């Protein structure tokens, strides 16, 4: 299969170029020339399939022309070594828990798949692969875990100074080995801009053999579509999916699942005050803004990269996007109240990102009482311990051992401004 840029359909590359180069030279995003569907035979028995069987089918639909079936099976099986269970808070209010992987965040699915696919694509090469990734919280930890000590790779993680939680920062800065962290004096949008600037410098990109682990890379999104199908099969009616959203990769993955044939009543984009997409859905006017810090920090994105893919999937039609997606935004004060309310009334501990999603699901169901919702709980509450204990009290959240062991490890990070020239100078010295 060939892949084209969202900015120029005539710019087309093969799978290896799309995944390893990540970003087209025109600053678009890669999309498949032909969006696949899963056939009638799959949808006849989809509710009886296992998580891995769903993953095999979806990965084959997207990558089966270029990657042998046995290799894809191995990639999927290595990715899905943990479940994504559905927890029902009420008969129509369901939570999809995506935090059971090694770094306790939904990004584990995409990062593990991507690392394995990249390893297969470079299996016959002896050049070192340099992975660049910007993170607003969870992506960096998942990528660090997925690529840690993988031969032939090194990973540079850019994160905004003071804008990730303490335990999230430890996940980025304590592994060592082939993982290096850069603490950027700026926002996530600055980190994302720096990463893109390196890719758009073709000489630098080629010389360092750069690839991206952000959701600008298509191989991050495809495995995230697995759990939309996996969760929907467990609900007896067609659901609406409520997605806490920042860079909008997770919602785009849901749209890919819908393209494959998954019945979906609606997608609800739930954001914090960084509400560029809800405002677009209301007005038709897309106006990115500098991001603002919130307690749901992984969603602090003012210029979401995957909006370009969303537009491509709807032929740049605002009306068609509005026919499929609703957008709702909430403040920190509302988010804090929701954390308390969910615990007090439903007995469930929900993290700040999931709380934004739960607020959106609650508001959306008032107008659609007959449609069940599946809200994506994207990270374990213990990753946001300060906020959780402020709302629920000391000791209210158990910290899983794989996170607790990081608390006393020494942070190692390189401090840097958000200046592109300084960043490229640093890269040139690596």
Secondary structure, DSSP 8 states (H G I E B T S, - for coil): --EEETTEEEEEE-HHHHHHH-S-TTS--EEESS-----HHHHHSGGG--HHHHHHHHHHHHHTTTS-HHHHHHHHHHH-SS---EEEEETTEEEEE---STTSBTHHHHHHHHHHHHHHHTTT--S-EEEEEEESSHHHHHHHHHHTT-TTEEEEEEEETT-S-HHHHHHHHS--TTEEEEEESS-HHHHHHHHHHHHH-HHHHHHHTEEE-STTSHHHHHHHHHHHHHHHTTSSS--EEEEE-SSSHHHHHHHHHHHHT---SEEEEEESS--HHHHHHHHS----------SSGGG--SS-TTHHHHHHHTTT-HHHHHTTEEEEE--HHHHHHHHHHIIIII-----HHHHHHHHHHHHHHHH-TTS-EEEEE-B-GGGGHHHHHHHH-TT-S---HHHHTTTTS----EEE-S-HHHHHHHHHT-
